[in-house]
Amino acid sequence: MKKAVSLHLLPTPKTPWEEISIDVIGPLPKSEDKDAILVVVDQFSKMIRLMATTTSIFSNEVARIYWDNIWKIHSILSRTEYRGTEVKDNRENLHSVPE
């Protein structure tokens, strides 16, 4: 049996929408050609945003949904976690999200 190790808590963000997590829930029964839900959670306030999508979504489509539904409202963040993988801040190279 493995010995338990102490947990290391993530630092708490200082402002809303500074750090988010993104995941996809699906497949679900189809509705208007959508069979999944893209879930975006603000790590500070625990506010969630849900957007209908498909299970075959690509990263550029996730970026477009983020750009249209999150960034335009809440601006840029400092850290994102997508399916357990951290995505680093890249503000100096961010001009627009490609189609």
Biotite code that builds the C-alpha atoms (Angstrom):
import biotite.structure as struc

atoms = struc.array([
    struc.Atom([0.000, 0.000, 0.000], chain_id="A", res_id=1, res_name="MET", atom_name="CA", element="C"),
    struc.Atom([1.306, 3.439, -0.950], chain_id="A", res_id=2, res_name="LYS", atom_name="CA", element="C"),
    struc.Atom([1.872, 6.015, 1.745], chain_id="A", res_id=3, res_name="LYS", atom_name="CA", element="C"),
    struc.Atom([-0.424, 9.052, 1.495], chain_id="A", res_id=4, res_name="ALA", atom_name="CA", element="C"),
    struc.Atom([1.208, 12.324, 0.530], chain_id="A", res_id=5, res_name="VAL", atom_name="CA", element="C"),
    struc.Atom([0.091, 15.771, 1.578], chain_id="A", res_id=6, res_name="SER", atom_name="CA", element="C"),
    struc.Atom([-2.041, 17.715, -0.867], chain_id="A", res_id=7, res_name="LEU", atom_name="CA", element="C"),
    struc.Atom([-0.813, 20.981, -2.350], chain_id="A", res_id=8, res_name="HIS", atom_name="CA", element="C"),
    struc.Atom([-3.625, 23.458, -2.907], chain_id="A", res_id=9, res_name="LEU", atom_name="CA", element="C"),
    struc.Atom([-3.605, 25.641, -5.975], chain_id="A", res_id=10, res_name="LEU", atom_name="CA", element="C"),
    struc.Atom([-3.230, 29.360, -5.270], chain_id="A", res_id=11, res_name="PRO", atom_name="CA", element="C"),
    struc.Atom([-6.540, 31.227, -5.152], chain_id="A", res_id=12, res_name="THR", atom_name="CA", element="C"),
    struc.Atom([-6.970, 33.741, -7.994], chain_id="A", res_id=13, res_name="PRO", atom_name="CA", element="C"),
    struc.Atom([-7.180, 37.370, -6.900], chain_id="A", res_id=14, res_name="LYS", atom_name="CA", element="C"),
    struc.Atom([-9.889, 38.469, -9.358], chain_id="A", res_id=15, res_name="THR", atom_name="CA", element="C"),
    struc.Atom([-12.772, 36.874, -11.290], chain_id="A", res_id=16, res_name="PRO", atom_name="CA", element="C"),
    struc.Atom([-12.006, 35.324, -14.705], chain_id="A", res_id=17, res_name="TRP", atom_name="CA", element="C"),
    struc.Atom([-8.248, 35.445, -14.081], chain_id="A", res_id=18, res_name="GLU", atom_name="CA", element="C"),
    struc.Atom([-8.042, 31.629, -14.101], chain_id="A", res_id=19, res_name="GLU", atom_name="CA", element="C"),
    struc.Atom([-10.523, 29.230, -15.700], chain_id="A", res_id=20, res_name="ILE", atom_name="CA", element="C"),
    struc.Atom([-11.000, 25.564, -16.417], chain_id="A", res_id=21, res_name="SER", atom_name="CA", element="C"),
    struc.Atom([-12.586, 24.202, -19.596], chain_id="A", res_id=22, res_name="ILE", atom_name="CA", element="C"),
    struc.Atom([-14.104, 20.785, -20.252], chain_id="A", res_id=23, res_name="ASP", atom_name="CA", element="C"),
    struc.Atom([-16.515, 19.090, -22.636], chain_id="A", res_id=24, res_name="VAL", atom_name="CA", element="C"),
    struc.Atom([-19.477, 17.017, -21.439], chain_id="A", res_id=25, res_name="ILE", atom_name="CA", element="C"),
    struc.Atom([-20.779, 14.493, -23.959], chain_id="A", res_id=26, res_name="GLY", atom_name="CA", element="C"),
    struc.Atom([-21.871, 12.726, -25.975], chain_id="A", res_id=27, res_name="PRO", atom_name="CA", element="C"),
    struc.Atom([-25.437, 13.760, -25.201], chain_id="A", res_id=28, res_name="LEU", atom_name="CA", element="C"),
    struc.Atom([-28.626, 13.245, -27.224], chain_id="A", res_id=29, res_name="PRO", atom_name="CA", element="C"),
    struc.Atom([-28.439, 15.474, -30.323], chain_id="A", res_id=30, res_name="LYS", atom_name="CA", element="C"),
    struc.Atom([-30.258, 18.791, -30.379], chain_id="A", res_id=31, res_name="SER", atom_name="CA", element="C"),
    struc.Atom([-29.879, 21.108, -33.382], chain_id="A", res_id=32, res_name="GLU", atom_name="CA", element="C"),
    struc.Atom([-26.765, 19.110, -34.494], chain_id="A", res_id=33, res_name="ASP", atom_name="CA", element="C"),
    struc.Atom([-25.075, 19.634, -31.098], chain_id="A", res_id=34, res_name="LYS", atom_name="CA", element="C"),
    struc.Atom([-24.248, 16.655, -28.877], chain_id="A", res_id=35, res_name="ASP", atom_name="CA", element="C"),
    struc.Atom([-22.008, 18.128, -26.158], chain_id="A", res_id=36, res_name="ALA", atom_name="CA", element="C"),
    struc.Atom([-21.646, 21.050, -23.771], chain_id="A", res_id=37, res_name="ILE", atom_name="CA", element="C"),
    struc.Atom([-18.482, 23.130, -23.430], chain_id="A", res_id=38, res_name="LEU", atom_name="CA", element="C"),
    struc.Atom([-18.148, 24.060, -19.740], chain_id="A", res_id=39, res_name="VAL", atom_name="CA", element="C"),
    struc.Atom([-16.042, 27.070, -18.693], chain_id="A", res_id=40, res_name="VAL", atom_name="CA", element="C"),
    struc.Atom([-15.612, 27.604, -14.930], chain_id="A", res_id=41, res_name="VAL", atom_name="CA", element="C"),
    struc.Atom([-14.132, 30.714, -13.297], chain_id="A", res_id=42, res_name="ASP", atom_name="CA", element="C"),
    struc.Atom([-11.834, 29.457, -10.528], chain_id="A", res_id=43, res_name="GLN", atom_name="CA", element="C"),
    struc.Atom([-12.376, 32.577, -8.374], chain_id="A", res_id=44, res_name="PHE", atom_name="CA", element="C"),
    struc.Atom([-16.176, 32.895, -8.284], chain_id="A", res_id=45, res_name="SER", atom_name="CA", element="C"),
    struc.Atom([-17.058, 29.359, -9.505], chain_id="A", res_id=46, res_name="LYS", atom_name="CA", element="C"),
    struc.Atom([-19.339, 31.004, -12.090], chain_id="A", res_id=47, res_name="MET", atom_name="CA", element="C"),
    struc.Atom([-19.931, 28.738, -15.067], chain_id="A", res_id=48, res_name="ILE", atom_name="CA", element="C"),
    struc.Atom([-20.662, 29.403, -18.713], chain_id="A", res_id=49, res_name="ARG", atom_name="CA", element="C"),
    struc.Atom([-22.219, 26.610, -20.803], chain_id="A", res_id=50, res_name="LEU", atom_name="CA", element="C"),
    struc.Atom([-22.105, 26.546, -24.603], chain_id="A", res_id=51, res_name="MET", atom_name="CA", element="C"),
    struc.Atom([-23.620, 23.901, -26.907], chain_id="A", res_id=52, res_name="ALA", atom_name="CA", element="C"),
    struc.Atom([-21.064, 22.190, -29.150], chain_id="A", res_id=53, res_name="THR", atom_name="CA", element="C"),
    struc.Atom([-20.169, 18.793, -30.601], chain_id="A", res_id=54, res_name="THR", atom_name="CA", element="C"),
    struc.Atom([-18.003, 15.968, -29.288], chain_id="A", res_id=55, res_name="THR", atom_name="CA", element="C"),
    struc.Atom([-15.808, 16.291, -32.381], chain_id="A", res_id=56, res_name="SER", atom_name="CA", element="C"),
    struc.Atom([-14.759, 19.866, -31.489], chain_id="A", res_id=57, res_name="ILE", atom_name="CA", element="C"),
    struc.Atom([-11.196, 20.930, -32.382], chain_id="A", res_id=58, res_name="PHE", atom_name="CA", element="C"),
    struc.Atom([-8.949, 23.279, -30.407], chain_id="A", res_id=59, res_name="SER", atom_name="CA", element="C"),
    struc.Atom([-9.453, 26.168, -32.862], chain_id="A", res_id=60, res_name="ASN", atom_name="CA", element="C"),
    struc.Atom([-13.225, 25.821, -32.333], chain_id="A", res_id=61, res_name="GLU", atom_name="CA", element="C"),
    struc.Atom([-12.738, 25.880, -28.539], chain_id="A", res_id=62, res_name="VAL", atom_name="CA", element="C"),
    struc.Atom([-10.654, 29.054, -29.035], chain_id="A", res_id=63, res_name="ALA", atom_name="CA", element="C"),
    struc.Atom([-13.412, 30.626, -31.165], chain_id="A", res_id=64, res_name="ARG", atom_name="CA", element="C"),
    struc.Atom([-16.099, 29.801, -28.571], chain_id="A", res_id=65, res_name="ILE", atom_name="CA", element="C"),
    struc.Atom([-13.858, 31.185, -25.819], chain_id="A", res_id=66, res_name="TYR", atom_name="CA", element="C"),
    struc.Atom([-13.161, 34.340, -27.854], chain_id="A", res_id=67, res_name="TRP", atom_name="CA", element="C"),
    struc.Atom([-16.846, 34.946, -28.655], chain_id="A", res_id=68, res_name="ASP", atom_name="CA", element="C"),
    struc.Atom([-18.379, 34.025, -25.287], chain_id="A", res_id=69, res_name="ASN", atom_name="CA", element="C"),
    struc.Atom([-15.790, 34.601, -22.567], chain_id="A", res_id=70, res_name="ILE", atom_name="CA", element="C"),
    struc.Atom([-12.988, 36.942, -23.649], chain_id="A", res_id=71, res_name="TRP", atom_name="CA", element="C"),
    struc.Atom([-15.294, 39.603, -25.096], chain_id="A", res_id=72, res_name="LYS", atom_name="CA", element="C"),
    struc.Atom([-17.094, 39.804, -21.743], chain_id="A", res_id=73, res_name="ILE", atom_name="CA", element="C"),
    struc.Atom([-14.385, 39.088, -19.160], chain_id="A", res_id=74, res_name="HIS", atom_name="CA", element="C"),
    struc.Atom([-11.092, 39.936, -20.961], chain_id="A", res_id=75, res_name="SER", atom_name="CA", element="C"),
    struc.Atom([-7.851, 37.949, -20.809], chain_id="A", res_id=76, res_name="ILE", atom_name="CA", element="C"),
    struc.Atom([-6.929, 35.551, -18.040], chain_id="A", res_id=77, res_name="LEU", atom_name="CA", element="C"),
    struc.Atom([-3.609, 34.450, -16.608], chain_id="A", res_id=78, res_name="SER", atom_name="CA", element="C"),
    struc.Atom([-4.003, 30.638, -16.473], chain_id="A", res_id=79, res_name="ARG", atom_name="CA", element="C"),
    struc.Atom([-6.311, 28.103, -18.095], chain_id="A", res_id=80, res_name="THR", atom_name="CA", element="C"),
    struc.Atom([-6.739, 24.423, -17.387], chain_id="A", res_id=81, res_name="GLU", atom_name="CA", element="C"),
    struc.Atom([-8.193, 22.315, -20.201], chain_id="A", res_id=82, res_name="TYR", atom_name="CA", element="C"),
    struc.Atom([-8.870, 18.675, -19.340], chain_id="A", res_id=83, res_name="ARG", atom_name="CA", element="C"),
    struc.Atom([-6.162, 18.645, -16.693], chain_id="A", res_id=84, res_name="GLY", atom_name="CA", element="C"),
    struc.Atom([-3.500, 20.340, -18.877], chain_id="A", res_id=85, res_name="THR", atom_name="CA", element="C"),
    struc.Atom([-2.391, 23.864, -18.004], chain_id="A", res_id=86, res_name="GLU", atom_name="CA", element="C"),
    struc.Atom([-2.359, 26.371, -20.863], chain_id="A", res_id=87, res_name="VAL", atom_name="CA", element="C"),
    struc.Atom([0.126, 29.192, -20.247], chain_id="A", res_id=88, res_name="LYS", atom_name="CA", element="C"),
    struc.Atom([-0.609, 32.893, -20.645], chain_id="A", res_id=89, res_name="ASP", atom_name="CA", element="C"),
    struc.Atom([0.460, 34.137, -24.075], chain_id="A", res_id=90, res_name="ASN", atom_name="CA", element="C"),
    struc.Atom([-0.721, 37.753, -24.031], chain_id="A", res_id=91, res_name="ARG", atom_name="CA", element="C"),
    struc.Atom([2.190, 39.182, -26.019], chain_id="A", res_id=92, res_name="GLU", atom_name="CA", element="C"),
    struc.Atom([1.354, 36.919, -28.989], chain_id="A", res_id=93, res_name="ASN", atom_name="CA", element="C"),
    struc.Atom([-2.432, 37.299, -28.812], chain_id="A", res_id=94, res_name="LEU", atom_name="CA", element="C"),
    struc.Atom([-3.781, 39.528, -31.577], chain_id="A", res_id=95, res_name="HIS", atom_name="CA", element="C"),
    struc.Atom([-6.789, 37.571, -32.795], chain_id="A", res_id=96, res_name="SER", atom_name="CA", element="C"),
    struc.Atom([-8.060, 34.016, -32.805], chain_id="A", res_id=97, res_name="VAL", atom_name="CA", element="C"),
    struc.Atom([-7.776, 32.419, -36.267], chain_id="A", res_id=98, res_name="PRO", atom_name="CA", element="C"),
    struc.Atom([-10.892, 31.178, -38.042], chain_id="A", res_id=99, res_name="GLU", atom_name="CA", element="C"),
])
